[in-house]
């Protein structure tokens, strides 16, 4: 057993008094006025040029920065793929105009597109449908911002065994205000028909919807329904208002496509550049499981490179190095991932006659993009296979593209890196 020692109230007061007197004495010592002189030599001989690449933009598909943001597509879930490959599936945010007695809508696997096989089947049950017809509508991302006098390009794929008569409209959220409409006749055939139309708005409504209606009984299939404003920046699919804001920032680099979007919670949901190139109708899209929403990948690898060029910014391609938040590829079997990245570099930098450079050229950019920076993963330093995987990518890229500068995820500011790197990009999350 120990002995307890206590202090009386009087003793405590004495100690506090001595402490306060001591603090006062110390404070009085520091109250003495001191004079200091600072000399600044700003002569050109000692000047050091600020790097042109000091300021740039870190873009990530997060909070709908791309889908519903800078990418101008107004239709959400345009290919009906967001509910997954199993049918019937959720078609949100699509909904029906009518009720169970007049219309039956479900997804099936009848699409004409091999890489995204889901289509929407709409069966109209009424012979004499209600005024305005029955059909489907899409709210886009929080409602579509339709502006008076502007033109919107509609593209959709349709088929019907019998001749169908459709009206495509832009209306207010409740469907009462009609901003634009066009009538479309679909010839009866077993083949899919691509429909291209222009809608010119005769009013402004910030929370509009796109709707497709009919008054005739029958079955109609829809797929890849797209609505884009005609005045995208340089015709490249980016919103002009947001792009002008980025131009005002004068960024000297653009880091894309993320961020955790690159990794995914699981590798099966990571961003895949191959799935995001080519005709937009053929892109399968994917579920970004980190930020929990579907992207149709209309804003893909090619578009990121194009945006960099439009901004006059150096592209910084952040590629997946076989690591997600919850699973990793062992270094011993990382070779397919390495080849995938080498192919992505050929797509960006290869000649128009190369395997992947020809794909880029077919998309409208025969000249190579000036890709000089790549980031080997995102925030992966400390993961089990990061260093082993990193070296595999580093050595392969250095051999094939010696001009490319490679960026490590690890901190090179406090101690030298234990692996070769041209630059490091270490993200700190702390108080």
C-alpha distance (Angstrom), angle and dihedral (degrees) to the residues before:
residue distance angle dihedral
X1 . . .
X2 3.80 . .
X3 3.76 130.8 .
X4 3.80 119.0 -107.7
X5 3.80 116.1 -136.4
X6 3.82 119.5 -162.0
X7 3.81 134.4 -172.8
X8 3.76 123.6 -136.0
X9 3.80 119.9 -127.4
X10 3.82 89.0 -109.5
X11 3.80 91.9 55.1
X12 3.80 91.3 48.8
X13 3.80 91.5 52.4
X14 3.80 91.1 50.3
X15 3.81 91.4 51.5
X16 3.80 92.2 49.4
X17 3.82 90.5 49.5
X18 3.81 91.9 51.4
X19 3.83 89.9 47.7
X20 3.80 92.5 51.4
X21 3.81 92.4 47.3
X22 3.79 89.8 50.0
X23 3.80 91.7 50.7
X24 3.80 90.5 49.6
X25 3.78 91.4 52.1
X26 3.79 91.4 50.1
X27 3.78 91.8 46.6
X28 3.80 92.1 51.4
X29 3.79 90.0 55.4
X30 3.81 91.5 56.7
X31 3.79 93.6 47.4
X32 3.80 90.5 75.1
X33 3.79 108.9 115.4
X34 3.79 113.1 -112.7
X35 3.79 127.9 -167.7
X36 3.77 123.8 -147.4
X37 3.80 130.9 179.9
X38 3.80 123.2 -150.8
X39 3.80 118.3 -165.4
X40 3.81 119.5 -162.1
X41 3.78 119.2 -163.4
X42 3.80 107.6 -161.4
X43 3.79 95.7 168.6
X44 3.82 116.8 143.3
X45 3.79 90.4 -118.9
X46 3.81 91.0 66.5
X47 3.80 97.0 36.4
X48 3.77 120.8 118.3
X49 3.78 118.0 -155.2
X50 3.80 115.8 -120.4
X51 3.84 107.0 -122.9
X52 3.79 114.2 -103.9
X53 3.80 88.2 -131.2
X54 3.82 96.2 55.4
X55 3.81 95.6 108.9
X56 3.77 124.8 44.3
X57 3.78 146.1 134.1
X58 3.80 128.2 -86.7
X59 3.80 104.1 -156.2
X60 3.77 122.9 -169.3
X61 3.79 133.5 171.0
X62 3.82 92.5 -117.0
X63 3.80 129.0 129.7
X64 3.83 87.4 8.3
X65 3.80 92.9 -63.9
X66 3.80 87.2 151.5
X67 3.82 109.7 19.3
X68 3.79 102.1 52.1
X69 3.81 90.6 6.0
X70 3.79 130.0 63.2
X71 3.83 91.3 -9.5
X72 3.80 104.3 84.1
X73 3.84 99.9 -144.2
X74 3.81 107.2 127.1
X75 3.82 99.4 -167.8
X76 3.78 117.8 83.4
X77 3.82 116.3 -148.4
X78 3.79 90.2 7.5
X79 3.81 94.1 173.3
X80 3.83 96.7 42.5
X81 3.84 88.3 -122.1
X82 3.80 98.1 119.9
X83 3.80 93.1 88.3
X84 3.80 91.7 60.8
X85 3.81 135.1 -108.1
X86 3.81 95.7 -68.8
X87 3.78 117.2 90.9
X88 2.94 139.8 -104.9
X89 3.79 90.2 38.9
X90 3.77 140.6 171.1
X91 3.82 111.2 -83.4
X92 3.83 97.0 -168.7
X93 3.01 127.9 -174.9
X94 3.81 87.8 26.1
X95 3.79 114.7 89.6
X96 3.80 137.9 174.7
X97 3.77 133.8 -101.1
X98 3.79 106.3 -144.1
X99 3.80 131.9 22.1
X100 3.81 141.1 -88.4
X101 3.78 91.9 -78.2
X102 3.81 94.0 56.0
X103 3.81 107.0 32.4
X104 3.81 140.5 25.4
X105 3.81 118.8 -166.2
X106 3.81 128.4 -177.0
X107 3.79 140.3 147.4
X108 3.79 122.8 -109.7
X109 3.81 136.9 172.6
X110 3.81 98.9 -104.8
X111 3.82 100.0 110.5
X112 3.78 119.2 137.1
X113 3.81 89.5 -136.7
X114 3.79 115.0 92.1
X115 3.81 96.8 -156.3
X116 3.81 95.8 48.7
X117 3.76 109.5 30.6
X118 3.81 101.8 175.0
X119 3.81 118.9 107.9
X120 3.79 133.7 169.4
X121 3.81 120.0 -112.1
X122 3.81 115.3 -157.9
X123 3.79 118.5 -169.5
X124 3.79 115.2 -168.5
X125 3.81 109.6 -152.0
X126 3.81 101.5 -177.2
X127 3.80 125.0 87.7
X128 3.78 94.4 -164.9
X129 3.79 102.6 29.0
X130 3.76 125.3 -162.9
X131 3.81 121.2 -83.2
X132 3.78 109.4 -71.8
X133 3.79 91.8 22.7
X134 3.79 131.8 -112.7
X135 3.77 128.5 -83.5
X136 3.79 143.9 104.8
X137 3.80 136.6 -54.8
X138 3.80 138.1 -165.3
X139 3.80 125.6 -150.5
X140 3.78 94.1 -163.5
X141 3.79 113.3 -154.1
X142 3.82 106.9 -17.6
X143 3.80 90.6 -33.1
X144 3.81 127.7 -40.9
X145 3.79 118.8 -86.4
X146 3.80 101.8 -132.2
X147 3.82 115.9 -178.1
X148 3.78 129.2 -158.9
X149 3.79 115.0 -98.9
X150 3.79 95.7 9.5
X151 3.79 123.6 126.3
X152 3.79 122.4 -130.2
X153 3.79 123.8 -162.5
X154 3.79 115.1 -136.1
X155 3.80 121.4 -161.6
X156 3.80 123.5 172.8
X157 3.78 140.4 151.2
X158 3.81 118.4 -127.9
X159 3.79 139.0 173.7
X160 3.79 133.9 178.0
X161 3.82 131.4 171.0
X162 3.81 89.1 -135.7
X163 3.79 131.3 35.6
X164 3.79 109.4 -76.7
X165 3.78 130.0 -163.8
X166 3.81 115.6 -149.3
X167 3.77 135.5 -179.1
X168 3.80 116.9 -154.9
X169 3.80 113.6 -163.0
X170 3.77 143.8 173.6
X171 3.78 108.0 -139.7
X172 3.77 141.5 162.6
X173 3.78 118.6 -84.7
X174 3.81 91.8 -90.9
X175 3.81 93.0 43.8
X176 3.81 94.0 -119.2
X177 3.82 99.2 108.5
X178 3.80 113.7 63.7
X179 3.81 112.0 -154.3
X180 3.82 99.1 171.6
X181 3.79 138.6 -14.9
X182 3.78 141.6 179.4
X183 3.81 131.1 -168.5
X184 3.81 117.7 -131.9
X185 3.78 129.4 -168.6
X186 3.80 115.9 -153.6
X187 3.80 113.7 -159.1
X188 3.78 114.8 -132.1
X189 3.80 107.2 -102.5
X190 3.78 141.8 129.4
X191 3.80 90.2 -123.6
X192 3.77 127.6 86.8
X193 3.82 117.1 -107.9
X194 3.79 124.4 -152.2
X195 3.80 111.0 -136.3
X196 3.82 119.8 -159.8
X197 3.81 119.8 -176.9
X198 3.80 140.6 154.2
X199 3.78 123.4 -130.2
X200 3.81 118.3 -161.2
X201 3.80 114.2 -160.4
X202 3.81 118.4 -130.2
X203 3.80 93.7 -169.5
X204 3.80 144.2 17.1
X205 3.77 126.1 -103.5
X206 3.81 122.9 161.2
X207 3.80 94.9 -158.7
X208 3.79 103.8 43.2
X209 3.78 131.7 146.8
X210 3.80 138.2 -145.3
X211 3.79 113.9 -126.1
X212 3.81 134.6 -175.7
X213 3.81 116.5 -160.8
X214 3.80 141.2 171.4
X215 3.80 138.1 -178.7
X216 3.78 98.2 -153.5
X217 3.79 128.0 93.0
X218 3.79 114.1 -117.5
X219 3.81 146.5 84.9
X220 3.81 123.9 -73.6
X221 3.81 130.1 177.3
X222 3.81 124.0 -150.9
X223 3.79 132.7 -168.3
X224 3.81 139.4 166.4
X225 3.80 97.7 11.8
X226 3.81 108.4 -174.3
X227 3.80 132.9 179.5
X228 3.81 118.9 -175.7
X229 3.80 130.6 169.6
X230 3.80 110.1 -111.2
X231 3.81 93.7 -132.9
X232 3.81 100.8 66.6
X233 3.80 116.2 151.9
X234 3.83 108.2 -74.2
X235 3.79 86.6 -21.2
X236 3.80 89.6 -74.3
X237 3.81 97.6 122.0
X238 3.81 100.0 -102.1
X239 3.79 123.7 125.7
X240 3.80 109.3 -102.8
X241 3.82 95.3 -143.0
X242 3.80 96.0 52.8
X243 3.80 93.6 39.9
X244 3.81 90.1 54.3
X245 3.81 88.6 54.5
X246 3.78 90.3 52.5
X247 3.81 90.2 48.5
X248 3.81 89.1 53.3
X249 3.81 88.7 57.9
X250 3.83 88.6 58.8
X251 3.82 92.8 -146.1
X252 3.80 115.1 -165.0
X253 3.79 93.9 -159.9
X254 3.80 137.7 25.5
X255 3.80 117.7 -151.5
X256 3.81 111.9 -158.7
X257 3.04 157.3 -133.6
X258 3.83 91.9 -10.4
X259 2.92 165.3 -140.0
X260 3.75 122.5 -26.1
X261 3.81 86.9 -10.8
X262 3.82 85.8 78.4
X263 3.80 93.7 55.5
X264 3.78 105.5 34.2
X265 3.77 123.8 -158.0
X266 3.82 83.0 -89.5
X267 3.79 128.1 19.0
X268 3.80 91.1 -119.5
X269 3.81 87.4 68.7
X270 3.80 98.3 41.5
X271 3.80 120.5 120.8
X272 3.81 109.7 -87.2
X273 3.78 114.7 -161.3
X274 3.83 94.7 -158.9
X275 3.80 90.5 57.9
X276 3.81 91.0 52.1
X277 3.82 100.7 56.6
X278 3.79 134.7 75.0
X279 3.83 126.1 40.2
X280 3.80 110.6 -4.3
X281 3.80 91.5 -130.2
X282 3.81 89.7 61.7
X283 3.80 96.8 51.0
X284 3.80 109.8 106.6
X285 3.82 95.6 -154.8
X286 3.79 122.0 -149.4
X287 3.78 144.2 -131.9
X288 3.81 111.8 -102.2
X289 3.78 96.1 -143.7
X290 3.81 94.9 -173.7
X291 3.80 94.0 61.4
X292 3.80 95.0 24.1
X293 3.78 105.6 -125.3
X294 3.78 139.7 103.6
X295 3.80 122.8 -107.6
X296 3.79 122.1 -168.5
X297 3.84 88.7 -153.7
X298 3.77 93.5 -127.5
X299 3.78 80.0 138.9
X300 3.79 96.2 60.7
X301 3.79 142.0 151.0
X302 3.82 93.5 -68.8
X303 3.81 92.5 48.6
X304 3.81 92.0 50.6
X305 3.80 89.7 53.6
X306 3.81 89.4 46.9
X307 3.82 91.6 50.1
X308 3.81 90.0 51.8
X309 3.78 89.4 53.7
X310 3.81 92.7 46.4
X311 3.82 90.3 52.0
X312 3.80 93.6 45.4
X313 3.80 87.1 -121.7
X314 3.79 129.0 139.0
X315 3.82 109.5 -110.5
X316 3.81 116.0 -122.1
X317 3.81 107.7 -164.7
X318 3.81 112.1 -156.4
X319 3.79 106.1 -160.4
X320 3.78 130.7 -167.8
X321 3.79 110.5 -106.9
X322 3.78 97.5 -164.1
X323 3.79 94.8 -79.5
X324 3.79 131.6 111.5
X325 3.79 131.2 168.9
X326 3.81 92.5 -87.4
X327 3.80 109.8 19.7
X328 3.80 137.3 38.7
X329 3.78 137.7 -166.3
X330 3.79 113.1 -122.7
X331 3.80 113.6 -116.3
X332 3.80 90.5 -121.2
X333 3.82 90.6 66.3
X334 3.82 100.9 31.7
X335 3.84 94.2 105.0
X336 3.85 95.9 100.0
X337 3.80 89.9 54.1
X338 3.81 90.1 50.0
X339 3.80 91.3 52.0
X340 3.80 89.6 48.2
X341 3.81 90.5 56.9
X342 3.80 92.6 45.7
X343 3.81 87.7 53.8
X344 3.81 89.9 50.9
X345 3.80 89.3 54.1
X346 3.79 91.2 49.9
X347 3.80 88.7 51.2
X348 3.81 89.8 55.3
X349 3.80 101.3 35.0
X350 3.79 107.5 19.9
X351 3.78 125.1 106.4
X352 3.78 119.8 -96.9
X353 3.81 87.0 -105.0
X354 3.80 95.3 56.7
X355 3.79 121.9 97.9
X356 3.80 97.1 -104.4
X357 3.80 96.9 22.2
X358 3.80 87.6 62.7
X359 3.82 89.3 57.3
X360 3.80 89.4 53.5
X361 3.80 90.7 47.6
X362 3.80 90.9 51.0
X363 3.80 88.1 55.1
X364 3.80 90.1 58.8
X365 3.81 106.7 -89.3
X366 3.82 110.5 95.6
X367 3.80 93.3 167.2
X368 3.83 116.8 76.7
X369 3.79 119.4 -106.6
X370 3.83 114.8 -115.2
X371 3.80 95.6 -114.0
X372 3.82 108.8 169.1
X373 3.80 104.1 149.6
X374 3.79 131.0 59.8
X375 3.79 128.5 174.5
X376 3.79 114.9 -143.1
X377 3.80 98.9 -135.7
X378 3.78 129.0 -41.1
X379 3.82 124.6 -89.4
X380 3.80 90.1 -24.7
X381 3.81 100.6 129.0
X382 3.79 107.5 123.5
X383 3.81 94.0 32.7
X384 3.81 113.8 126.6
X385 3.81 97.9 -110.0
X386 3.80 100.3 28.8
X387 3.80 99.9 104.7
X388 3.78 94.5 40.7
X389 3.80 92.3 48.2
X390 3.80 91.8 41.8
X391 3.80 92.6 58.2
X392 3.81 91.9 49.8
X393 3.80 90.9 54.0
X394 3.81 93.3 40.4
X395 3.80 95.3 52.9
X396 3.81 94.4 44.6
X397 3.81 94.3 47.5
X398 3.81 93.1 44.1
X399 3.78 90.1 54.0
X400 3.80 96.2 45.9
X401 3.82 99.1 35.3
X402 3.82 111.1 20.9
X403 3.82 91.1 173.0
X404 3.79 94.3 63.1
X405 3.80 117.2 99.8
X406 3.77 114.1 -140.7
X407 3.77 124.7 -144.8
X408 3.80 123.5 -149.9
X409 3.81 124.2 -150.2
X410 3.82 91.5 -139.6
X411 3.80 129.8 98.3
X412 3.78 111.6 -99.7
X413 3.79 95.6 167.9
X414 3.80 100.8 80.5
X415 3.80 99.6 34.4
X416 3.81 137.4 4.0
X417 3.79 115.1 -83.5
X418 3.79 117.2 -108.0
X419 3.80 90.9 -137.7
X420 3.82 134.4 49.3
X421 3.80 117.3 -90.0
X422 3.79 137.5 155.4
X423 3.79 92.9 -149.2
X424 3.79 138.2 -0.2
X425 3.79 130.3 -139.6
X426 3.80 109.6 -166.0
X427 3.81 117.8 174.2
X428 3.79 117.4 -149.8
X429 3.81 121.8 -156.0
X430 3.79 109.6 -177.2
X431 3.80 143.5 109.4
